[in-house]
Amino acid sequence: MYHLFTPVAIGGLELPNHLVRSATAEFLADSEGRPEEALKTLYSDLVDGGVGLIITGHMYVHPGGQCHDRMVGIYADELIPGLRELAKTVHTKGGRAVVQINHGGMQCSTETVADAVAPSAIQADWLKRSARTMSNSEIEEVIRAFALAARRAKVAGFDGVQIHAAHGYLVNQFLSPLVNRREDEWGGDIHGRASFLRSICSAVRSEVGSGYPMLIKLGLADSVDGGLSLAEGLEVVSELESMGLDAVEISAGIGGRRSAAILPGIRKEGDEAYFRSWAREAKRRTRLPILLVGGLRSLSVMEDVLTSGDADLISMCRPLICEPDLPRRLVSGAQERSSCISGNRCWPEGEEAAISCKCPR
Ligand SMILES: Cc1cc2nc3c(=O)[nH]c(=O)nc-3n(C[C@H](O)[C@H](O)[C@H](O)COP(=O)(O)O)c2cc1C
C-alpha cells in the first residue's frame, strides 16, 4: 500500500489520503463573484476522482482585491448561500474543501479594480499596472476583510481556510522588500514586513475560533532580484506555528502566473517536485505539516517525497485540470503518472470562459 493513499489529518481535519488539489482559479463565477453551476460540477468530479482535499480557487475577500474577471467572491454575507451550496456539493459526495482567501493588491486587473492598492507604490517592468500606497486604515480594513471572509467560509460549511501569501498577491507584496518600502510598523526588516500576515492570522483565528483549520500558501522566495530571499522566507516559516497556522503549502514567485510557481515543460521525473529542496529546508524550521506543490506528476516521485519526510502531503493543480480522476487512476494502477505535459495552456486567455486542459496529449 502506498503511503500516499493512507489517511492523514491536518489541523484536526481528517483526510482519506495525502493528495490535495492545490488552489486553482476556475474562472467560474458571475460578475458579483457568485459561483456558477459548473463549479459545483467541477468539485463533484474532483471528489469522485478521489482527491483527499480540495483547496478552492482563490476567492477575493474585498471588492478592491478582485484579481481577475470571473473570480469567486467571499467579500459579503450575501455570497454565503452560493458558497454553502458549493460546500454541500463537496460534502454530499464525501469530500473535503478548504477556501483559499486572497486580495490581489497591485496584481488586480484594471478591468476589475480601478484603484488598486499596494504596500508601496512601486514601478517594475513585470507590473501590468500602477497601484497606490495603502493608508493605515486601509490596511486595517483588509485585515478585517480576511477575518470576515474566513468566518463566511466557516458559516458556509467549508472545512477550513487557506491564506494566500504567495504568487505576488497582497500578502506576498507585504512580505517582499521589493514592493514593501514602508518605514512604519508594516515594513522594514522581515519581522516588520510579516506584521500584515501576523495580523491577518490573529484576526482570522479570533473570528473562526480554535480548532478550525487555518492553512497558508507561502511564497518562500520572490525569485526576482531584490525580492524576498529564501533565508527571509524560512524565517517566516519558523513563525507560522506561533501565528496559529495548521499547515503550510510551499510555493514561490512574484509576478503572477509567469512566475516561478508554474514552471512549464515537466516531462521527466528529474523535472518534478521543483520546490522539494525548499520543503526540506522548511521542515527543519517548523513542526507544521508541509504540502508540497509544483510539478508533482508521477506516483514514484510523490511516494518518495512522502517516505523521505521532505513533505507531508502532495498537492497538484495542472494535473487535476488535465485529469480530475487522476487519484483514482493512480490508486487502481491504471496510470503511474499524470498525462499533464505542463504546457500551461490551462489558464483562460482573451474570450475563453473557464479553466480547461488545452495542451495536446
Ligand atoms: C489555471 C491555474 C490557476 C491557478 N490558480 C491558483 C490560485 O487560485 N491560487 C493559488 O495559490 N495558485 C494557483 N495556481 C498555481 C497552482 O496552485 C500551483 O501552485 C502551480 O500550478 C504549480 O503546481 P502544478 O505543477 O501541480 O500545476 C494556478 C495555476 C494554474 C495553472
The ligand as a Tripos MOL2 file, in Angstrom:
@<TRIPOS>MOLECULE
LIG
   31    33     1     0     0
SMALL
NO_CHARGES

@<TRIPOS>ATOM
      1 C1         -5.0120   27.7710  -14.2470 C.3       1 LIG1
      2 C2         -4.2850   27.9520  -12.9610 C.ar      1 LIG1
      3 C3         -4.8980   28.6000  -11.9040 C.ar      1 LIG1
      4 C4         -4.2310   28.7660  -10.6720 C.ar      1 LIG1
      5 N1         -4.8800   29.3860   -9.6400 N.ar      1 LIG1
      6 C5         -4.2840   29.4750   -8.4290 C.ar      1 LIG1
      7 C6         -4.9790   30.0240   -7.3150 C.ar      1 LIG1
      8 O1         -6.1410   30.4280   -7.3810 O.2       1 LIG1
      9 N2         -4.3070   30.0850   -6.1340 N.ar      1 LIG1
     10 C7         -3.0180   29.6190   -5.9820 C.ar      1 LIG1
     11 O2         -2.4730   29.6780   -4.8810 O.2       1 LIG1
     12 N3         -2.3530   29.0830   -7.0160 N.ar      1 LIG1
     13 C8         -2.9590   28.9920   -8.2320 C.ar      1 LIG1
     14 N4         -2.2990   28.4000   -9.2650 N.ar      1 LIG1
     15 C9         -0.9670   27.7830   -9.0060 C.3       1 LIG1
     16 C10        -1.1270   26.3130   -8.6190 C.3       1 LIG1
     17 O3         -1.9080   26.1290   -7.4690 O.3       1 LIG1
     18 C11         0.2230   25.6240   -8.3930 C.3       1 LIG1
     19 O4          0.8950   26.2670   -7.3300 O.3       1 LIG1
     20 C12         1.1100   25.6040   -9.6410 C.3       1 LIG1
     21 O5          0.3380   25.4090  -10.8080 O.3       1 LIG1
     22 C13         2.1710   24.5080   -9.5830 C.3       1 LIG1
     23 O6          1.5920   23.2480   -9.3710 O.3       1 LIG1
     24 P1          1.3470   22.1620  -10.5570 P.3       1 LIG1
     25 O7          2.6800   21.8660  -11.1710 O.co2     1 LIG1
     26 O8          0.7340   20.9920   -9.8830 O.co2     1 LIG1
     27 O9          0.4430   22.8060  -11.5590 O.co2     1 LIG1
     28 C14        -2.9180   28.2590  -10.5100 C.ar      1 LIG1
     29 C15        -2.2970   27.6070  -11.5790 C.ar      1 LIG1
     30 C16        -2.9530   27.4470  -12.7900 C.ar      1 LIG1
     31 C17        -2.2640   26.7190  -13.9090 C.3       1 LIG1
@<TRIPOS>BOND
     1     1     2 1
     2     2     3 ar
     3     2    30 ar
     4     3     4 ar
     5     4     5 ar
     6     4    28 ar
     7     5     6 ar
     8     6     7 ar
     9     6    13 1
    10     7     8 2
    11     7     9 ar
    12     9    10 ar
    13    10    11 2
    14    10    12 ar
    15    12    13 ar
    16    13    14 ar
    17    14    15 1
    18    14    28 ar
    19    15    16 1
    20    16    17 1
    21    16    18 1
    22    18    19 1
    23    18    20 1
    24    20    21 1
    25    20    22 1
    26    22    23 1
    27    23    24 1
    28    24    25 2
    29    24    26 1
    30    24    27 1
    31    28    29 ar
    32    29    30 ar
    33    30    31 1
@<TRIPOS>SUBSTRUCTURE
     1 LIG1         1 GROUP 0 **** ****
